[in-house]
Amino acid sequence: MAAEALGLPLKNCLIFEDSLTGAEAAHRAGCHAIILTTTHKEAEFSEYSHILRFMEDYLEFELGDIF
């Protein structure tokens, strides 16, 4: 809904998520995702191909590392 309000295509959005449900929602929306492994292990997300990276927290994030 936020992307739509801003006039952005979902494929140009990057989702930060820490849940399987959120990862599934990002996948269905056609968005790339960065997963925080605060509540689930990386292996639990193995079925999703839209995940760009896994992180333990935001301290290790630099946008330039992704794109």
Phi, psi and omega in degrees: 000322179294317179299317179298316180297329179271354181075027181259137174291141182301327180295344178263007182260148178242123184256133172258126187213155176230008182235156177294321179297317179294321177297319177296317180297317177297318179299312180295330179280347181085021181262152169282156182223149168245128185254128172271126183268049180274331183239342180225153178278153181307320182300334181291346182256014189299338182278356184257126182265354183271001183278123181274329186194154173246141180220152176277328178200176182284348182296335181264012184262130171223121183305324179298336178286339184269317185246000000 
